[in-house]
Amino acid sequence: MSRRGDWVYENNGGTCVAIAGADYCVVAADTRLSVGYNILTREHSKICELADKCVIASSGFQGDIKALQKNLAARELLYQHQHNKRMSCPAMAQLLSNTLYYKRFFPYYAFNVLGGLDSEGKGCVYSYDAVGSYERTGYSAQGSGSTLIMPVLDNQLKSPSPLLVPARDAVTPLSESEAVDLVKDVFASATERDIYTGDKVEIVVINKAGTRREYIELRKD
């Protein structure tokens, strides 16, 4: 890790995407870990399971990401012992916001997408900035390739405005298989232009049956 004056962070690149459906959630991230023009590993998972049918995908400085994930895992285990049940995805979303805000004066250099199923079994995606401001959306992207991927998701999914009355569910109209295909397409597209995204994309699909993973090869240059 390079230090320039008081700057103690390093961006290790990578891209994370999440899409929520009526009864599923798809969370995906590439597996490349790099610094500048150097690829440190091609097999690094950016996705971590935190709670019951709830996963987090993070991009940014890997030291802070690991510290954040360990902190959340410890808090979730404490909750499990105290309440004799696992934390729900909306509860974990609030905990993540509180944890990031607590460190706002020396923040975790981590840009997070949280995805899973809520208490009603509907897909939910929560998007964050570095200091804990978050919102529930139908889809989100974070990381070095997010500026290439978000316009495509906006065009294809058209999330309803939060100003609409009455409020509408922020879930996408796609089926589960269509959402997975869209994730594959946007990553293949972003890899063409973003040197920090590549090698493989890890796709986690969460539904009432449980969680499954699949991997798709991307460009390696």
Rosetta silent file (secondary structure, phi, psi, omega in degrees, C-alpha in Angstrom):
SEQUENCE: MSRRGDWVYENNGGTCVAIAGADYCVVAADTRLSVGYNILTREHSKICELADKCVIASSGFQGDIKALQKNLAARELLYQHQHNKRMSCPAMAQLLSNTLYYKRFFPYYAFNVLGGLDSEGKGCVYSYDAVGSYERTGYSAQGSGSTLIMPVLDNQLKSPSPLLVPARDAVTPLSESEAVDLVKDVFASATERDIYTGDKVEIVVINKAGTRREYIELRKD
SCORE:     score description
SCORE:     0.000 S_00000001
   1 L     0.000  129.545 -179.508    0.000    0.000    0.000 S_00000001
   2 L   -89.287  146.564  176.528    1.405    3.359   -0.972 S_00000001
   3 L  -119.950  125.573  177.402    1.218    6.360    1.338 S_00000001
   4 E  -117.155   98.633 -175.412    1.123    9.877   -0.074 S_00000001
   5 L    66.501 -121.453  179.469    1.368   12.276    2.850 S_00000001
   6 L   -95.451    6.476 -178.291   -1.574   11.519    5.134 S_00000001
   7 E   -82.307  112.080 -172.981   -3.445    9.478    2.490 S_00000001
   8 L  -109.945   11.132 -177.358   -3.592    5.914    3.855 S_00000001
   9 L  -104.334  157.712  172.817   -6.100    4.396    1.417 S_00000001
  10 L  -140.244  136.671  177.633   -5.665    2.405   -1.782 S_00000001
  11 L   -94.217  117.734 -179.067   -8.382    1.543   -4.276 S_00000001
  12 L   -93.356   11.246  172.163   -8.149   -2.108   -5.281 S_00000001
  13 L    69.748 -169.616 -179.919  -10.772   -1.768   -8.014 S_00000001
  14 L   101.678  160.110 -175.729  -13.539   -4.130   -8.973 S_00000001
  15 E  -133.369  140.020  178.804  -17.239   -3.807   -9.687 S_00000001
  16 E  -126.966  141.174 -179.218  -20.330   -4.964   -7.796 S_00000001
  17 E  -137.240  143.341  174.097  -23.920   -5.201   -9.081 S_00000001
  18 E  -140.672  141.179  178.354  -27.209   -6.199   -7.431 S_00000001
  19 E  -133.228  130.496  179.292  -30.707   -6.613   -8.869 S_00000001
  20 E  -104.910  135.779  175.844  -33.872   -7.251   -6.813 S_00000001
  21 L  -117.342 -173.475 -177.165  -36.875   -9.110   -8.196 S_00000001
  22 L   -62.943  -35.929 -178.434  -40.301  -10.025   -6.888 S_00000001
  23 L  -140.867   24.903 -179.063  -39.018  -13.150   -5.109 S_00000001
  24 E  -153.415  167.030  171.196  -35.268  -13.188   -5.716 S_00000001
  25 E  -143.839  135.564  177.601  -32.104  -11.107   -5.534 S_00000001
  26 E  -113.698  123.537  177.230  -29.019  -11.371   -7.729 S_00000001
  27 E  -122.051  129.409 -175.626  -25.704  -10.050   -6.376 S_00000001
  28 E  -139.310  151.145  176.359  -22.582  -10.202   -8.559 S_00000001
  29 E  -155.797  151.308  176.219  -18.978   -9.005   -8.481 S_00000001
  30 E   -79.708  169.151 -174.217  -15.831   -9.652  -10.464 S_00000001
  31 L  -111.018   12.546  179.541  -12.891  -11.512   -8.916 S_00000001
  32 L   -84.903  133.575  174.876   -9.961   -9.274   -9.973 S_00000001
  33 E  -122.300  118.436 -172.702   -7.923   -7.603   -7.214 S_00000001
  34 E  -140.906  162.613  172.399   -5.460   -5.020   -8.479 S_00000001
  35 E  -133.684  116.378 -176.837   -3.387   -1.969   -7.597 S_00000001
  36 L    60.106 -124.560  179.088   -2.724    0.433  -10.431 S_00000001
  37 L   -96.226    9.855 -178.736   -1.556   -1.626  -13.393 S_00000001
  38 E  -104.540  128.082  174.443   -0.673   -4.661  -11.248 S_00000001
  39 E   -92.258  117.691 -178.251   -3.077   -7.596  -10.834 S_00000001
  40 E   -81.368  -40.298  175.484   -2.559   -9.096   -7.371 S_00000001
  41 E  -156.496  152.600  177.616   -4.940  -12.036   -7.831 S_00000001
  42 L  -104.422    4.772 -171.976   -7.589  -13.185  -10.301 S_00000001
  43 L  -127.319   34.951 -176.512   -9.533  -15.287   -7.755 S_00000001
  44 L   -97.927  119.769  177.944  -10.621  -12.819   -5.058 S_00000001
  45 L   -80.173  131.185  177.705  -14.276  -12.967   -3.978 S_00000001
  46 L  -101.122    5.127 -175.783  -15.841   -9.585   -3.186 S_00000001
  47 E  -110.808  133.632 -178.378  -19.090  -11.150   -1.914 S_00000001
  48 E  -133.857  130.922  176.000  -19.657  -12.118    1.720 S_00000001
  49 E   -80.684  126.802 -174.613  -22.718  -13.742    3.310 S_00000001
  50 E  -109.420  -41.345 -173.618  -23.692  -11.777    6.411 S_00000001
  51 E  -143.930 -167.869 -178.357  -27.150  -12.842    7.581 S_00000001
  52 L   -67.650  113.909 -178.940  -30.140  -14.977    6.658 S_00000001
  53 L    51.417   51.290 -178.022  -30.513  -14.679    2.857 S_00000001
  54 E  -150.379  123.265  177.935  -28.422  -11.523    2.876 S_00000001
  55 E  -129.092  157.209  177.288  -25.046  -10.895    1.202 S_00000001
  56 E  -121.993  138.662  173.092  -22.799   -7.881    0.785 S_00000001
  57 E  -119.617  131.225 -171.811  -20.612   -7.033   -2.195 S_00000001
  58 E  -132.749  141.774  174.427  -17.899   -4.435   -1.640 S_00000001
  59 E  -127.336  151.415  179.998  -15.404   -2.514   -3.742 S_00000001
  60 E   136.671 -137.562 -179.665  -12.624   -0.212   -2.573 S_00000001
  61 L   -87.942  118.404 -171.701   -9.689   -0.769   -0.218 S_00000001
  62 H   -65.004  -29.536  176.155   -9.547   -4.462    0.684 S_00000001
  63 H   -61.068  -46.879  178.287   -8.060   -3.860    4.137 S_00000001
  64 H   -68.582  -37.167 -179.995  -11.058   -1.748    5.148 S_00000001
  65 H   -62.457  -45.077  179.031  -13.502   -4.128    3.446 S_00000001
  66 H   -64.617  -40.452  178.069  -12.203   -7.109    5.444 S_00000001
  67 H   -63.164  -42.715  179.317  -12.301   -5.100    8.684 S_00000001
  68 H   -63.826  -45.205 -178.852  -15.876   -4.005    7.949 S_00000001
  69 H   -64.971  -39.029  177.045  -17.031   -7.543    7.115 S_00000001
  70 H   -64.793  -40.013  178.193  -15.448   -8.974   10.298 S_00000001
  71 H   -62.069  -47.310 -179.143  -17.141   -6.261   12.353 S_00000001
  72 H   -65.583  -40.124  179.457  -20.556   -6.990   10.811 S_00000001
  73 H   -63.284  -39.471  178.810  -20.111  -10.774   11.196 S_00000001
  74 H   -66.489  -41.665  178.720  -19.281  -10.352   14.893 S_00000001
  75 H   -65.868  -37.374  179.188  -22.323   -8.125   15.452 S_00000001
  76 H   -67.900  -38.704  178.016  -24.561  -10.605   13.609 S_00000001
  77 H   -65.457  -40.341  176.587  -23.272  -13.498   15.732 S_00000001
  78 H   -61.773  -43.882  177.159  -23.963  -11.483   18.892 S_00000001
  79 H   -60.267  -41.196 -178.436  -27.499  -10.781   17.634 S_00000001
  80 H   -62.646  -42.673  179.311  -27.964  -14.491   16.905 S_00000001
  81 H   -69.244  -36.144 -176.552  -27.022  -15.485   20.461 S_00000001
  82 H   -76.589  -35.219 -172.927  -29.179  -12.776   22.036 S_00000001
  83 H  -111.898   -3.135  178.028  -32.336  -13.309   19.943 S_00000001
  84 L    59.351   32.899  174.619  -31.970  -16.981   18.963 S_00000001
  85 L  -159.168  161.754  178.929  -32.462  -16.155   15.288 S_00000001
  86 L   -82.810  153.977 -178.955  -30.466  -14.736   12.409 S_00000001
  87 L   -70.727  141.971  177.442  -30.655  -11.076   11.495 S_00000001
  88 L   -77.815  165.721 -179.523  -32.968  -10.117    8.629 S_00000001
  89 H   -65.558  -45.033  176.176  -31.696   -8.326    5.536 S_00000001
  90 H   -60.937  -35.158  177.861  -33.379   -4.956    6.369 S_00000001
  91 H   -66.959  -41.134  177.429  -31.923   -5.154    9.909 S_00000001
  92 H   -65.165  -34.842  177.750  -28.452   -5.830    8.497 S_00000001
  93 H   -61.590  -42.141  178.183  -28.921   -2.891    6.116 S_00000001
  94 H   -68.805  -39.014  178.389  -29.532   -0.579    9.089 S_00000001
  95 H   -62.962  -41.914  178.406  -26.600   -2.064   11.005 S_00000001
  96 H   -62.675  -42.085  177.598  -24.293   -1.484    8.041 S_00000001
  97 H   -60.660  -45.978  179.856  -25.449    2.137    7.804 S_00000001
  98 H   -62.380  -40.992 -178.365  -24.836    2.684   11.543 S_00000001
  99 H   -64.781  -43.673  179.187  -21.398    1.033   11.335 S_00000001
 100 H   -66.967  -40.963 -178.850  -20.300    3.197    8.404 S_00000001
 101 H   -67.522  -34.790  177.845  -21.651    6.382   10.009 S_00000001
 102 H   -59.419  -31.989 -179.814  -19.853    5.626   13.284 S_00000001
 103 L   -99.088   24.120 -170.495  -16.571    5.733   11.343 S_00000001
 104 L   -64.666  -25.007 -178.622  -17.480    8.844    9.333 S_00000001
 105 L   -84.916  -16.548  172.397  -14.462   10.894   10.496 S_00000001
 106 L  -144.329   70.951 -162.644  -12.009    8.175    9.404 S_00000001
 107 L   -71.371  156.479  166.702  -14.273    6.134    7.122 S_00000001
 108 L   -64.446  126.116  177.716  -13.987    2.646    5.766 S_00000001
 109 L   -83.789   72.426 -175.315  -12.879    3.118    2.163 S_00000001
 110 E  -141.287  133.004  179.216  -15.530    0.654    1.023 S_00000001
 111 E  -115.279  114.942 -162.700  -18.422    1.095   -1.385 S_00000001
 112 E  -114.948  148.099  168.583  -21.076   -1.469   -0.627 S_00000001
 113 E  -126.710  125.039  178.706  -24.146   -3.085   -2.134 S_00000001
 114 E  -109.492  131.560 -178.631  -26.290   -5.207    0.183 S_00000001
 115 E  -138.785  152.184  178.082  -28.782   -7.633   -1.328 S_00000001
 116 E   170.102 -155.214  177.981  -31.143  -10.339   -0.166 S_00000001
 117 E  -115.145  140.248  177.279  -34.769  -11.078    0.717 S_00000001
 118 L   -85.182 -172.613 -175.519  -36.865   -9.085    3.175 S_00000001
 119 L   -66.999  -18.989  178.238  -39.306  -10.520    5.735 S_00000001
 120 L   -93.263   -0.036 -179.011  -42.009  -10.812    3.054 S_00000001
 121 L    84.802    7.750  178.263  -39.750  -12.775    0.707 S_00000001
 122 L   -86.569  148.435  176.346  -39.333   -9.882   -1.744 S_00000001
 123 E   -68.031  141.990  178.128  -35.940   -9.051   -3.214 S_00000001
 124 E  -139.454  141.011  177.239  -34.236   -6.004   -1.718 S_00000001
 125 E  -129.832  132.187  178.250  -31.106   -4.077   -2.673 S_00000001
 126 E  -120.168  129.371 -178.591  -29.483   -1.371   -0.523 S_00000001
 127 E  -111.956  139.679 -171.729  -26.915    1.015   -1.955 S_00000001
 128 E  -127.434  153.939  161.938  -24.428    2.930    0.235 S_00000001
 129 L  -100.048 -173.702 -171.644  -21.901    5.697    0.151 S_00000001
 130 L   -72.562  -17.909 -175.557  -18.735    5.573    2.264 S_00000001
 131 L  -116.922   21.381  167.112  -20.287    7.178    5.380 S_00000001
 132 L   100.355   -6.364  175.140  -23.526    5.233    5.704 S_00000001
 133 L   -68.439  129.863 -174.556  -26.122    7.117    3.661 S_00000001
 134 E  -146.221  161.587  174.284  -28.252    4.441    2.014 S_00000001
 135 E  -148.731  153.634  175.666  -31.472    3.746    0.186 S_00000001
 136 E   -88.542  126.357 -177.212  -33.452    0.709   -0.901 S_00000001
 137 E  -132.241  173.864  176.790  -33.540    0.418   -4.677 S_00000001
 138 L   -83.224  -21.485 -179.675  -34.423   -2.123   -7.335 S_00000001
 139 E  -162.476  159.058 -179.954  -30.843   -2.328   -8.569 S_00000001
 140 E  -161.289  158.684  174.568  -27.464   -0.807   -7.905 S_00000001
 141 E  -141.895  141.875  177.141  -23.814   -0.860   -8.981 S_00000001
 142 E  -136.468  157.396  175.201  -20.669    0.183   -7.117 S_00000001
 143 E   107.927 -170.919 -171.762  -16.989    0.199   -7.930 S_00000001
 144 L   -67.751  -26.056  179.838  -14.693    1.116  -10.778 S_00000001
 145 L   -99.728    7.788 -174.225  -17.066   -0.091  -13.515 S_00000001
 146 H   -65.599  -32.858 -179.694  -20.266    1.345  -12.028 S_00000001
 147 H   -70.124  -20.647  175.774  -20.314    4.378  -14.339 S_00000001
 148 H   -87.018  -29.825 -173.416  -20.360    2.011  -17.316 S_00000001
 149 H   -89.604  -38.482 -174.758  -22.979   -0.360  -15.885 S_00000001
 150 H   -59.895  -40.745  177.388  -25.535    1.986  -14.280 S_00000001
 151 H   -59.900  -35.069  178.210  -26.699    3.609  -17.562 S_00000001
 152 H   -68.283  -44.710  178.380  -27.448    0.152  -18.964 S_00000001
 153 H   -63.762  -40.004  177.080  -29.378   -0.859  -15.829 S_00000001
 154 H   -59.848  -42.484 -178.371  -31.276    2.458  -15.891 S_00000001
 155 H   -68.041  -39.998 -173.684  -32.245    1.847  -19.499 S_00000001
 156 H   -86.007  -28.280 -170.608  -33.282   -1.779  -19.010 S_00000001
 157 H  -111.660  -28.108  172.617  -34.916   -1.685  -15.570 S_00000001
 158 L    47.286   69.742  178.999  -36.338    1.837  -15.146 S_00000001
 159 L   -63.180  138.504 -179.928  -36.737    1.972  -11.369 S_00000001
 160 L   -65.908  149.010  179.630  -39.840    3.938  -10.260 S_00000001
 161 L   -65.590  137.376  176.805  -39.286    7.409   -8.869 S_00000001
 162 L   -68.145   -8.881 -179.316  -39.226    7.562   -5.044 S_00000001
 163 L   -89.326   -4.902 -178.659  -41.467   10.667   -5.352 S_00000001
 164 L   -67.561  141.229  176.234  -44.409    8.710   -6.784 S_00000001
 165 L  -126.973  125.090   -2.505  -47.589    8.619   -4.676 S_00000001
 166 L   -71.427  159.338 -177.802  -48.615    6.020   -3.722 S_00000001
 167 L   -63.739  143.863  177.718  -45.139    4.497   -3.408 S_00000001
 168 L  -112.377  149.651  179.574  -44.334    1.607   -5.734 S_00000001
 169 L   -62.253  134.851  178.903  -42.126   -1.385   -4.999 S_00000001
 170 L   -89.344   60.495  175.977  -38.555   -0.882   -6.231 S_00000001
 171 L  -119.337  152.387 -175.447  -38.305   -4.336   -7.778 S_00000001
 172 L   -84.053  153.881 -179.306  -37.438   -5.142  -11.351 S_00000001
 173 L   -82.034   -0.507 -175.084  -39.910   -6.708  -13.796 S_00000001
 174 L   -78.720  152.660  169.578  -37.412   -9.352  -14.961 S_00000001
 175 L   -75.387  169.581 -178.283  -37.555  -13.030  -14.145 S_00000001
 176 H   -60.012  -46.311 -178.838  -34.662  -14.561  -12.215 S_00000001
 177 H   -65.876  -36.236  178.093  -33.001  -16.050  -15.316 S_00000001
 178 H   -67.077  -38.410  178.560  -33.387  -12.771  -17.233 S_00000001
 179 H   -65.337  -40.584  177.975  -31.754  -10.843  -14.380 S_00000001
 180 H   -63.875  -42.051  178.067  -28.809  -13.274  -14.334 S_00000001
 181 H   -63.104  -39.179  178.413  -28.416  -12.903  -18.109 S_00000001
 182 H   -64.366  -41.346  177.834  -28.484   -9.100  -17.772 S_00000001
 183 H   -60.639  -44.066  178.203  -25.756   -9.239  -15.103 S_00000001
 184 H   -60.017  -41.941 -178.114  -23.583  -11.360  -17.408 S_00000001
 185 H   -66.174  -44.730 -176.288  -24.092   -8.879  -20.260 S_00000001
 186 H   -68.789  -34.296  177.174  -23.266   -5.744  -18.236 S_00000001
 187 H   -70.348  -40.884  177.127  -20.089   -7.299  -16.823 S_00000001
 188 H   -61.071  -35.911  178.745  -18.939   -8.472  -20.258 S_00000001
 189 H   -71.181  -47.900 -177.722  -19.528   -4.914  -21.500 S_00000001
 190 H   -63.472  -34.158 -178.299  -17.785   -3.139  -18.577 S_00000001
 191 H   -62.993  -25.972  179.702  -14.756   -5.438  -18.846 S_00000001
 192 H   -66.695  -27.891 -173.225  -14.063   -4.078  -22.332 S_00000001
 193 H  -116.609  -19.283 -176.640  -13.399   -0.577  -20.975 S_00000001
 194 L  -108.221  115.908 -176.990  -12.453   -0.919  -17.283 S_00000001
 195 L   -74.183  -13.376 -179.370   -9.015   -2.409  -16.605 S_00000001
 196 L   -91.285   -1.676  179.054   -9.867   -2.971  -12.926 S_00000001
 197 L  -118.069  130.607  179.138  -12.766   -5.318  -13.758 S_00000001
 198 L   167.119 -166.509  178.698  -12.191   -8.747  -15.262 S_00000001
 199 L    74.192  -72.221  177.287  -11.117  -12.396  -14.981 S_00000001
 200 E  -145.403  158.595  167.229  -14.411  -13.840  -13.645 S_00000001
 201 E  -116.995  127.791  176.405  -17.775  -12.685  -12.405 S_00000001
 202 E   -95.196  122.602 -176.871  -19.168  -14.382   -9.308 S_00000001
 203 E  -115.026  122.676  177.168  -22.978  -14.422   -9.319 S_00000001
 204 E  -110.933  122.472  179.210  -24.967  -15.163   -6.156 S_00000001
 205 E  -109.558  123.017 -179.135  -28.697  -15.831   -6.602 S_00000001
 206 E  -113.151  125.584  174.698  -30.853  -15.668   -3.461 S_00000001
 207 E  -145.303 -174.043 -175.469  -34.439  -16.985   -3.443 S_00000001
 208 L   -64.679  -22.134  178.877  -36.777  -18.845   -1.099 S_00000001
 209 L   -77.775  -17.064 -178.637  -34.990  -22.119   -1.899 S_00000001
 210 E   134.818 -149.616 -176.032  -31.672  -20.737   -0.613 S_00000001
 211 E  -125.605  135.554  174.981  -28.484  -19.374   -2.136 S_00000001
 212 E  -134.653  153.717 -179.349  -26.548  -20.579   -5.156 S_00000001
 213 E  -122.419  148.064  170.326  -23.382  -19.364   -6.877 S_00000001
 214 E  -144.654  157.453 -176.809  -22.133  -19.495  -10.423 S_00000001
 215 E  -125.488  138.896  177.437  -19.042  -18.174  -12.175 S_00000001
 216 E  -125.067  134.425  179.538  -18.640  -16.768  -15.679 S_00000001
 217 E   -73.034  139.671  174.614  -15.275  -16.144  -17.353 S_00000001
 218 L  -120.611 -178.219  175.938  -14.435  -12.564  -18.372 S_00000001
 219 L   -60.921  145.741 -178.552  -11.482  -10.987  -20.194 S_00000001
 220 L  -111.777    7.097  178.738   -8.156  -11.562  -18.495 S_00000001
 221 L  -106.373    0.000    0.000   -6.195   -8.677  -20.061 S_00000001
